[in-house]
Amino acid sequence: MSTDIAVDLARHTLQAALWCAAPLLIAATVTGLTISIVQTLTSIQDHTITTVPRLAVMAIAGMLLLPWMMRRLEEFTIHLFSDFHPYIR
């Protein structure tokens, strides 16, 4: 396998991982930022207040987005295995 093919494969793999992780990371970031703003405005500094809602949002977003993420990974895997010949050389 040449270096161009290896770099292309690594790029596609990282891109697929980023596409699958991005919605959950965005949901966690927005939730954390919102809770931090509320904590700053109310002067309540408790770690459980930030952890519990963030975990709840991640669980809900994960359940809602799981079919979409599985389709993306399935498309990536099918694309990878459908033309496996360049990776064997």
N, CA, C and O atoms as a DFTB+ gen file, in Angstrom:
356 C
 N C O
     1  1       0.856      -1.165       0.000
     2  2       0.000       0.000       0.000
     3  2       0.904       1.230       0.000
     4  3       1.825       1.340       0.810
     5  1       0.629       2.142      -0.911
     6  2       1.446       3.350      -0.996
     7  2       1.041       4.334       0.102
     8  3      -0.002       4.188       0.739
     9  1       1.878       5.317       0.300
    10  2       1.596       6.306       1.351
    11  2       0.381       7.152       1.010
    12  3      -0.346       7.575       1.908
    13  1       0.151       7.405      -0.269
    14  2      -1.031       8.187      -0.658
    15  2      -2.322       7.458      -0.281
    16  3      -3.271       8.066       0.214
    17  1      -2.340       6.176      -0.518
    18  2      -3.534       5.393      -0.188
    19  2      -3.704       5.309       1.322
    20  3      -4.827       5.397       1.820
    21  1      -2.611       5.140       2.061
    22  2      -2.689       5.075       3.523
    23  2      -3.183       6.396       4.111
    24  3      -4.000       6.408       5.031
    25  1      -2.685       7.495       3.575
    26  2      -3.127       8.813       4.058
    27  2      -4.597       9.034       3.721
    28  3      -5.340       9.577       4.538
    29  1      -5.024       8.623       2.537
    30  2      -6.422       8.776       2.133
    31  2      -7.335       7.927       3.019
    32  3      -8.410       8.371       3.423
    33  1      -6.895       6.706       3.315
    34  2      -7.672       5.841       4.194
    35  2      -7.770       6.431       5.598
    36  3      -8.842       6.415       6.204
    37  1      -6.666       6.947       6.114
    38  2      -6.670       7.570       7.445
    39  2      -7.564       8.807       7.460
    40  3      -8.278       9.048       8.434
    41  1      -7.525       9.584       6.391
    42  2      -8.356      10.790       6.313
    43  2      -9.834      10.422       6.312
    44  3     -10.629      11.044       7.017
    45  1     -10.209       9.413       5.525
    46  2     -11.615       8.996       5.480
    47  2     -12.067       8.397       6.812
    48  3     -13.210       8.593       7.224
    49  1     -11.186       7.678       7.477
    50  2     -11.521       7.097       8.769
    51  2     -11.730       8.186       9.824
    52  3     -12.700       8.137      10.580
    53  1     -10.841       9.151       9.876
    54  2     -10.994      10.258      10.833
    55  2     -12.216      11.104      10.513
    56  3     -12.895      11.588      11.418
    57  1     -12.495      11.282       9.230
    58  2     -13.670      12.057       8.834
    59  2     -14.953      11.339       9.278
    60  3     -15.877      11.986       9.770
    61  1     -15.021      10.023       9.112
    62  2     -16.191       9.262       9.550
    63  2     -16.347       9.333      11.070
    64  3     -17.460       9.478      11.575
    65  1     -15.241       9.232      11.792
    66  2     -15.299       9.318      13.254
    67  2     -15.750      10.703      13.707
    68  3     -16.523      10.831      14.656
    69  1     -15.268      11.731      13.030
    70  2     -15.658      13.098      13.379
    71  2     -17.133      13.345      13.103
    72  3     -17.820      13.981      13.902
    73  1     -17.624      12.839      11.964
    74  2     -19.036      13.011      11.643
    75  2     -19.924      12.311      12.667
    76  3     -21.005      12.803      12.989
    77  1     -19.477      11.173      13.175
    78  2     -20.289      10.450      14.155
    79  2     -20.215      11.089      15.541
    80  3     -21.195      11.065      16.285
    81  1     -19.077      11.652      15.888
    82  2     -18.909      12.222      17.228
    83  2     -19.366      13.677      17.323
    84  3     -19.690      14.149      18.412
    85  1     -19.397      14.382      16.215
    86  2     -19.684      15.821      16.238
    87  2     -21.031      16.170      16.873
    88  3     -21.064      17.075      17.707
    89  1     -22.140      15.514      16.534
    90  2     -23.411      15.909      17.163
    91  2     -23.409      15.755      18.680
    92  3     -23.956      16.598      19.391
    93  1     -22.798      14.683      19.176
    94  2     -22.753      14.490      20.626
    95  2     -21.836      15.516      21.289
    96  3     -22.145      16.028      22.364
    97  1     -20.713      15.812      20.646
    98  2     -19.805      16.820      21.199
    99  2     -20.448      18.206      21.202
   100  3     -20.273      18.974      22.148
   101  1     -21.183      18.521      20.156
   102  2     -21.864      19.824      20.097
   103  2     -22.948      19.902      21.169
   104  3     -23.095      20.932      21.828
   105  1     -23.705      18.824      21.348
   106  2     -24.750      18.818      22.379
   107  2     -24.144      18.979      23.768
   108  3     -24.682      19.716      24.594
   109  1     -23.038      18.304      24.034
   110  2     -22.383      18.423      25.347
   111  2     -21.815      19.814      25.549
   112  3     -21.890      20.357      26.652
   113  1     -21.249      20.400      24.507
   114  2     -20.671      21.741      24.614
   115  2     -21.743      22.789      24.866
   116  3     -21.578      23.656      25.724
   117  1     -22.838      22.714      24.123
   118  2     -23.926      23.684      24.302
   119  2     -24.547      23.536      25.683
   120  3     -24.837      24.534      26.344
   121  1     -24.751      22.311      26.121
   122  2     -25.317      22.086      27.452
   123  2     -24.387      22.601      28.540
   124  3     -24.834      23.269      29.472
   125  1     -23.102      22.297      28.429
   126  2     -22.138      22.775      29.422
   127  2     -22.041      24.285      29.457
   128  3     -21.959      24.887      30.528
   129  1     -22.050      24.904      28.271
   130  2     -21.981      26.361      28.210
   131  2     -23.224      26.999      28.818
   132  3     -23.122      27.985      29.548
   133  1     -24.387      26.448      28.524
   134  2     -25.632      26.980      29.084
   135  2     -25.663      26.848      30.607
   136  3     -26.053      27.782      31.309
   137  1     -25.259      25.708      31.101
   138  2     -25.250      25.502      32.556
   139  2     -24.214      26.411      33.217
   140  3     -24.461      26.935      34.303
   141  1     -23.070      26.602      32.583
   142  2     -22.050      27.493      33.149
   143  2     -22.544      28.931      33.217
   144  3     -22.269      29.638      34.186
   145  1     -23.268      29.365      32.195
   146  2     -23.824      30.723      32.210
   147  2     -24.854      30.856      33.327
   148  3     -24.870      31.857      34.043
   149  1     -25.717      29.846      33.477
   150  2     -26.724      29.885      34.545
   151  2     -26.045      29.871      35.914
   152  3     -26.474      30.583      36.822
   153  1     -24.997      29.072      36.068
   154  2     -24.282      29.038      37.347
   155  2     -23.612      30.368      37.642
   156  3     -23.587      30.808      38.791
   157  1     -23.077      31.004      36.630
   158  2     -22.437      32.300      36.838
   159  2     -23.464      33.352      37.237
   160  3     -23.203      34.175      38.114
   161  1     -24.623      33.327      36.602
   162  2     -25.651      34.312      36.914
   163  2     -26.270      34.089      38.292
   164  3     -26.657      35.054      38.951
   165  1     -26.369      32.847      38.736
   166  2     -26.995      32.566      40.030
   167  2     -25.986      32.345      41.151
   168  3     -26.388      32.194      42.305
   169  1     -24.706      32.323      40.852
   170  2     -23.638      32.108      41.825
   171  2     -23.739      30.759      42.540
   172  3     -23.308      30.628      43.685
   173  1     -24.304      29.767      41.867
   174  2     -24.353      28.403      42.408
   175  2     -23.224      27.625      41.766
   176  3     -23.214      27.440      40.549
   177  1     -22.264      27.163      42.571
   178  2     -21.109      26.428      42.048
   179  2     -21.104      25.017      42.606
   180  3     -20.401      24.725      43.574
   181  1     -21.880      24.157      42.002
   182  2     -21.944      22.759      42.428
   183  2     -21.658      21.873      41.224
   184  3     -22.219      22.088      40.150
   185  1     -20.790      20.878      41.395
   186  2     -20.390      20.041      40.260
   187  2     -21.501      19.118      39.787
   188  3     -21.541      18.761      38.610
   189  1     -22.404      18.725      40.679
   190  2     -23.486      17.837      40.251
   191  2     -24.459      18.561      39.332
   192  3     -25.105      17.933      38.493
   193  1     -24.568      19.865      39.483
   194  2     -25.471      20.628      38.625
   195  2     -24.967      20.609      37.180
   196  3     -25.775      20.656      36.253
   197  1     -23.671      20.542      36.972
   198  2     -23.153      20.489      35.604
   199  2     -23.129      19.061      35.058
   200  3     -23.316      18.863      33.858
   201  1     -22.908      18.087      35.898
   202  2     -22.729      16.718      35.427
   203  2     -24.044      16.051      35.046
   204  3     -24.137      15.448      33.977
   205  1     -25.041      16.146      35.880
   206  2     -26.295      15.433      35.656
   207  2     -27.008      15.897      34.383
   208  3     -27.387      15.042      33.582
   209  1     -27.211      17.184      34.150
   210  2     -27.868      17.581      32.889
   211  2     -27.043      17.228      31.649
   212  3     -27.601      16.867      30.613
   213  1     -25.733      17.333      31.754
   214  2     -24.898      16.995      30.602
   215  2     -25.015      15.510      30.274
   216  3     -25.099      15.137      29.104
   217  1     -25.020      14.667      31.297
   218  2     -25.204      13.235      31.060
   219  2     -26.587      12.930      30.499
   220  3     -26.734      12.062      29.639
   221  1     -27.598      13.638      30.983
   222  2     -28.957      13.426      30.478
   223  2     -29.070      13.830      29.014
   224  3     -29.672      13.116      28.212
   225  1     -28.488      14.979      28.668
   226  2     -28.522      15.428      27.273
   227  2     -27.746      14.469      26.382
   228  3     -28.179      14.172      25.269
   229  1     -26.610      13.984      26.857
   230  2     -25.823      13.033      26.065
   231  2     -26.588      11.729      25.858
   232  3     -26.535      11.152      24.772
   233  1     -27.298      11.258      26.881
   234  2     -28.062      10.018      26.748
   235  2     -29.216      10.200      25.766
   236  3     -29.460       9.331      24.929
   237  1     -29.920      11.313      25.863
   238  2     -31.043      11.565      24.958
   239  2     -30.549      11.760      23.525
   240  3     -31.114      11.197      22.588
   241  1     -29.498      12.556      23.360
   242  2     -28.954      12.777      22.016
   243  2     -28.402      11.479      21.439
   244  3     -28.547      11.219      20.244
   245  1     -27.777      10.670      22.272
   246  2     -27.256       9.388      21.807
   247  2     -28.356       8.470      21.326
   248  3     -28.206       7.810      20.298
   249  1     -29.473       8.415      22.060
   250  2     -30.591       7.565      21.646
   251  2     -31.228       8.073      20.355
   252  3     -31.601       7.281      19.490
   253  1     -31.353       9.393      20.227
   254  2     -31.976       9.953      19.033
   255  2     -31.083       9.838      17.802
   256  3     -31.573       9.621      16.693
   257  1     -29.777       9.982      17.996
   258  2     -28.851      10.003      16.868
   259  2     -28.213       8.654      16.565
   260  3     -27.480       8.527      15.585
   261  1     -28.478       7.651      17.384
   262  2     -27.855       6.346      17.161
   263  2     -28.166       5.751      15.784
   264  3     -27.248       5.241      15.142
   265  1     -29.407       5.787      15.298
   266  2     -29.646       5.246      13.948
   267  2     -28.867       5.996      12.866
   268  3     -28.347       5.380      11.936
   269  1     -28.787       7.306      12.984
   270  2     -28.039       8.093      11.998
   271  2     -26.548       7.760      12.050
   272  3     -25.907       7.610      11.010
   273  1     -25.997       7.644      13.261
   274  2     -24.574       7.325      13.392
   275  2     -24.276       5.918      12.866
   276  3     -23.240       5.695      12.241
   277  1     -25.176       4.980      13.117
   278  2     -24.975       3.623      12.619
   279  2     -25.031       3.589      11.092
   280  3     -24.268       2.854      10.466
   281  1     -25.922       4.371      10.487
   282  2     -25.964       4.439       9.022
   283  2     -24.680       5.010       8.458
   284  3     -24.169       4.513       7.454
   285  1     -24.147       6.053       9.090
   286  2     -22.883       6.637       8.630
   287  2     -21.747       5.625       8.710
   288  3     -20.954       5.504       7.776
   289  1     -21.665       4.901       9.817
   290  2     -20.623       3.886       9.953
   291  2     -20.827       2.729       8.982
   292  3     -19.863       2.168       8.463
   293  1     -22.075       2.381       8.744
   294  2     -22.367       1.323       7.782
   295  2     -21.959       1.744       6.369
   296  3     -21.373       0.952       5.631
   297  1     -22.271       2.994       5.990
   298  2     -21.864       3.497       4.675
   299  2     -20.344       3.505       4.532
   300  3     -19.811       3.147       3.481
   301  1     -19.656       3.912       5.587
   302  2     -18.196       3.931       5.545
   303  2     -17.640       2.517       5.383
   304  3     -16.730       2.291       4.586
   305  1     -18.186       1.575       6.135
   306  2     -17.699       0.199       6.074
   307  2     -17.982      -0.425       4.713
   308  3     -17.125      -1.106       4.149
   309  1     -19.177      -0.197       4.186
   310  2     -19.511      -0.741       2.867
   311  2     -18.613      -0.132       1.804
   312  3     -18.137      -0.835       0.913
   313  1     -18.381       1.166       1.892
   314  2     -17.493       1.821       0.924
   315  2     -16.069       1.276       1.031
   316  3     -15.398       1.081       0.017
   317  1     -15.617       1.035       2.241
   318  2     -14.265       0.518       2.444
   319  2     -14.120      -0.891       1.894
   320  3     -13.143      -1.188       1.206
   321  1     -15.079      -1.765       2.187
   322  2     -14.964      -3.156       1.761
   323  2     -15.377      -3.379       0.315
   324  3     -15.021      -4.404      -0.267
   325  1     -16.120      -2.446      -0.283
   326  2     -16.535      -2.642      -1.675
   327  2     -15.362      -2.504      -2.638
   328  3     -15.352      -3.137      -3.693
   329  1     -14.383      -1.690      -2.289
   330  2     -13.215      -1.523      -3.143
   331  2     -11.968      -1.713      -2.285
   332  3     -11.254      -0.756      -1.987
   333  1     -11.719      -2.950      -1.897
   334  2     -10.623      -3.261      -0.984
   335  2      -9.317      -3.533      -1.727
   336  3      -8.260      -3.649      -1.107
   337  1      -9.388      -3.632      -3.032
   338  2      -8.220      -4.014      -3.831
   339  2      -7.010      -3.063      -3.664
   340  3      -5.881      -3.545      -3.573
   341  1      -7.213      -1.728      -3.622
   342  2      -6.022      -0.857      -3.485
   343  2      -5.268      -1.026      -2.160
   344  3      -4.081      -0.711      -2.078
   345  1      -5.952      -1.521      -1.128
   346  2      -5.323      -1.641       0.183
   347  2      -4.492      -2.923       0.319
   348  3      -3.694      -3.047       1.248
   349  1      -4.673      -3.856      -0.585
   350  2      -3.962      -5.134      -0.498
   351  2      -2.535      -5.033      -1.037
   352  3      -1.643      -5.729      -0.551
   353  1      -2.317      -4.205      -1.999
   354  2      -1.010      -4.103      -2.651
   355  2       0.082      -3.712      -1.703
   356  3       1.237      -3.586      -2.110
